[in-house]
């Protein structure tokens, strides 16, 4: 495992620009070569803008940033919310990890694990029993990470970005596990 110093902190609407920065950067890093540039740009403008993050956080979603130290540059983040997944996969007391992204350079440093632990802690604080997330069915590295964190596949969904529809797995794990 690579070593680095980082800190985690919960976000408010005042952090929308930082969340947007890391969200757009990690989305580009994850999907360059898989999606057309215009689809990436449109997705980031619609879903990862500072205004979008202000709306998410004002509407009850919760976010946390991982920041490299020294300097507090954002290197990863999570966004959690009430489940926005196919209804047949959601049970009472579920919670969703809507987004977890870490810049590739910082993967393997403990940042992703710390962000996952924060998502589980948020779900626990809210007295939820299960945490769900969606992951591209072809993202073997992410699926392996989620499995190491105790997640199992509980179903499937489709996720569209621009003109491309992706097959996703929905994975879940007990909050108390």
C-alpha positions in Angstrom: 0.0 0.0 0.0 1.3 3.5 -0.9 1.5 5.9 2.0 0.2 9.4 2.2 -1.3 11.8 4.7 -4.9 12.7 4.2 -7.9 13.9 6.2 -11.6 13.4 5.9 -14.2 16.0 6.5 -18.0 16.3 6.1 -19.2 18.9 3.6 -21.7 21.7 3.6 -23.1 23.6 0.6 -20.1 25.9 1.0 -18.0 23.0 -0.3 -19.9 22.7 -3.6 -17.0 24.0 -5.7 -14.5 21.5 -4.2 -17.0 18.6 -4.6 -17.6 19.6 -8.2 -13.8 19.8 -8.9 -13.1 16.3 -7.6 -16.3 14.9 -9.1 -15.6 16.2 -12.6 -11.9 15.1 -12.4 -12.6 11.6 -11.2 -15.5 11.1 -13.6 -13.3 12.1 -16.5 -10.5 9.9 -15.3 -12.9 6.9 -14.9 -14.8 7.3 -18.2 -12.2 8.7 -20.7 -11.9 6.2 -23.5 -15.3 4.7 -22.7 -17.6 7.6 -23.3 -17.6 10.4 -25.9 -16.2 13.7 -24.7 -19.5 15.5 -25.2 -21.3 12.9 -23.0 -18.7 13.4 -20.3 -19.0 17.1 -20.5 -22.8 17.1 -20.4 -22.9 14.7 -17.5 -20.5 16.8 -15.5 -22.4 20.0 -16.4 -25.7 18.5 -15.3 -24.7 16.3 -12.4 -21.3 17.5 -11.1 -21.5 21.2 -11.2 -21.2 23.4 -8.1 -24.9 24.2 -8.4 -25.8 20.5 -8.5 -23.8 19.8 -5.3 -25.4 22.8 -3.6 -28.8 21.3 -4.5 -27.8 17.8 -3.4 -26.6 18.9 0.0 -29.5 21.4 0.5 -31.8 18.5 -0.3 -30.5 16.2 2.4 -27.7 14.3 0.7 -24.5 14.1 2.6 -21.0 14.3 1.3 -17.5 13.9 2.7 -14.2 14.8 1.1 -10.8 13.2 1.4 -8.1 15.8 1.3 -4.3 15.3 0.7 -2.1 16.8 3.4 -0.5 19.2 3.5 -2.6 21.5 1.4 -6.1 20.1 1.6 -6.4 19.3 -2.1 -9.4 17.1 -2.7 -8.5 13.6 -3.8 -11.7 11.7 -3.3 -15.3 12.0 -2.0 -18.5 10.2 -1.2 -22.1 11.3 -1.7 -24.8 9.4 0.3 -28.6 9.6 0.1 -31.9 8.0 0.4 -32.0 5.1 -2.1 -32.5 6.1 -5.8 -32.4 2.6 -7.1 -34.9 0.1 -8.6 -37.7 -0.2 -6.1 -37.6 -4.0 -6.1 -34.0 -3.9 -4.8 -34.7 -1.5 -1.9 -35.8 -2.6 1.6 -36.9 -0.5 4.5 -34.0 1.1 6.4 -31.7 1.0 3.3 -29.3 3.9 2.5 -27.3 4.5 -0.7 -23.7 5.3 -1.3 -24.5 7.3 -4.5 -20.9 8.1 -5.3 -17.5 7.1 -4.1 -14.6 8.2 -6.3 -10.8 8.5 -5.6 -8.3 9.8 -8.1 -6.3 6.9 -9.5 -3.1 8.2 -8.1 -4.5 8.0 -4.6 -6.0 4.5 -4.9 -4.3 2.0 -2.7 -3.4 4.6 0.0 -6.3 3.9 2.3 -8.4 6.8 1.1 -11.1 4.6 -0.5 -11.3 2.5 2.6 -11.6 5.5 4.9 -14.3 7.0 2.6 -16.2 3.7 2.7 -16.0 3.6 6.5 -17.4 7.1 6.6 -20.3 6.1 4.4 -21.1 3.2 6.7 -20.8 5.5 9.7 -23.3 7.9 8.2 -25.7 5.0 7.5 -25.2 3.9 11.1 -25.9 7.4 12.5 -29.1 7.4 10.5 -30.0 4.0 12.0 -30.0 2.3 8.6 -29.5 -1.5 8.3 -28.0 -1.9 4.8 -25.9 0.3 2.5 -26.4 -0.1 -1.2 -24.3 1.2 -4.2 -24.3 0.9 -7.9 -21.2 -0.1 -9.9 -20.5 -0.7 -13.6 -20.7 -4.4 -14.2 -17.4 -4.3 -16.1 -15.4 -2.4 -13.4 -13.6 -5.4 -12.0 -11.3 -3.3 -9.7 -14.2 -1.5 -8.1 -16.2 -4.7 -7.7 -13.2 -6.3 -6.0 -12.8 -3.4 -3.6 -16.5 -3.5 -2.7 -16.3 -7.2 -2.1 -13.3 -6.6 0.2 -15.5 -4.1 2.0 -18.2 -6.8 2.6 -20.6 -6.0 -0.3 -22.4 -8.6 -2.3 -24.3 -8.3 -5.6 -28.1 -7.9 -4.8 -29.3 -7.0 -8.3 -28.8 -5.1 -11.5 -29.8 -1.8 -13.0 -29.2 0.3 -16.1 -27.4 3.6 -16.0 -27.3 6.0 -18.9 -24.7 8.7 -19.6 -25.4 10.5 -22.9 -26.1 8.0 -25.6 -24.5 5.1 -23.7 -26.4 2.7 -21.4 -24.3 0.8 -18.9 -25.2 -2.4 -17.1 -24.6 -1.9 -13.4 -24.6 -4.2 -10.4 -26.3 -3.1 -7.3 -24.3 -4.2 -4.3 -25.2 -4.2 -0.6 -23.9 -5.0 2.8 -25.1 -4.8 6.3 -24.2 -1.5 8.1 -23.3 -3.4 11.2 -21.2 -6.1 9.5 
